[in-house]
Amino acid sequence: MGVIKLKNIRTFSYHGCLIEEGKIGSDYTVDLKVKTNLQKSADTDHLLDTVDYVHLNKIVTEEMAIRSHLLEHVAKRINNRVLAEIETVEKTTVWVSKINPPIGGDVESVTIKMTEIRK
């Protein structure tokens, strides 16, 4: 088994329960970690034998562009889509962070983490 991790994917998205959040948007970061077998690609040196991180980034940015009230909902969609589209991934973990959340305090970010395992 091996791990591929995309770290600090930055997006501007419109998630949140407040009406204003859907109108003005906010900055987000996403980290994505997938577990997969990397032996074949290590031997062959061919892109087709591994998980293409361009594809992973595309999934994240497309799902982050779809408005949700909760970060949990976005994270679940990202995890489910990775598992649906990339059959060699056995486990996926995503961290979604909202930068400067509107929670009435000096908070740098709020982060949720969710994991899904192929059944």
PyMOL commands that set and color helices and strands:
alter all, ss='L'
color gray80, all
select helices_A, chain A and resi 19-24+39-44+47-49+53-64+71-85
alter helices_A, ss='H'
color red, helices_A
select strands_A, chain A and resi 2-13+26-36+89-99+109-117
alter strands_A, ss='S'
color yellow, strands_A
deselect
rebuild
show_as cartoon
